[in-house]
Amino acid sequence: MRGMGNMQGMMKQMQKMQKEMAKAQADLEAQEFTGTAGGGMVTVKATGKRVITDVVINEEVVDPEDIEMLQDLVLAATNDVLKQIEDTTSQTMGKFTQGLNLPGM
């Protein structure tokens, strides 16, 4: 019967870890991230759920003769904010799977 006590303890640990993971995920999703490009000329904000919530374009960068540059800046700022979210998510959630050696994690 000693093995059963170990199993129950392991199950409790797993349940606790699941609750901690869910809270960490919820906290991440509630966070706001900001990406920039062109020295702050374009700013994109997004939630941890990867929902873009705001795009700010400094009027100095708006040149009707060079729409392509503005598009590149918006794209760069968007990619910057998405990378920040990805890095933060990996760092935060990675601590739960460290050392577990689970396939696909």
N, C-alpha and C positions, 0 to 999 in steps of 0.2 A: 504493500500500500504506500510505501514511501514515494514511489514514482508518481502517484496520483497527486500528492501534495506539491511536488515539483511542477507538475503539469498545471495545476490550479494557479500556482505562483506565476508561471510563465504567461498564462492567459490574462491574469490581472495586469501584468507588465505590458502586454500587448494592447490591452484595452486602454491603459493609461497613455501609452505612446500614440494610439489612434486619436485620443482626445487632444493631446498636445499638437499632433500634426494638423488636425482640423482647425484648432485655434490659430496656429501659425499660418495656415493657408488663408483663413478669414482675415487675419491681420494684414497679410500681404495684399490681398484683394482690395482692402480698404485704403491702402497707401496710395499717395499721389506721387507720380514721378514726372520729372521735367527734362526734356531733351532740347538741346540748342544746336544751332549751326550759324556759321557766318559771324562768329564773335558775339552771339546773342541777338543777331538781327532777326532770326526766326526761332520761335520757341513753341514746342509742342508738349502738352501735358496729357498724361494718361493715368488711368487707375491700374492697380496690380492685376486687374482682370483683362488688361490690354484693350481698354476702351478709351479712345481719344476723347478728351473732355474739352480741350482748348487748343487753338492755334493762334499765335500772335505773330504778325509780320510787321516789322518796323517799316514805316513808310519810306525811309531812306533807301531801302533795298528794292523798292518797287520801280522798275524801269520798263515801260511798255516796249522798248526796243530790245529788251533782253529777258523775256518771260522764261526762257530755259534756265537761266541762273536762279531765278526765284523758285522754279519747280525743283531744281537740284537742292536748294537750301531746305525746302519743306521736306523733301525726301530724306535728306541727311538728318534733320532734326527728329523726324519720325523714327528712323532707324536707331538713332541715339537713345531715344526714350525706351524703345522696345528692347534694346540691348541691356539697358539698366534694369528693366523689369526682369529679364531673363537671368541676369547675373545675380540679382538679389534673391530671386526665387530659388536658383540652384544653391546659393550659399545657405539660405534659410532652411530649405527642405532637405538638403543634402546631409545635414547633421543627423537626421532621423534614419537615414539608410547607411551611414558610415559604418563599416565593419560588419554589416549584416550579410554581405555577399549574396544578395538576392538577384536572381536572373531578371533582367529587364529594368533594374532600378538604377 
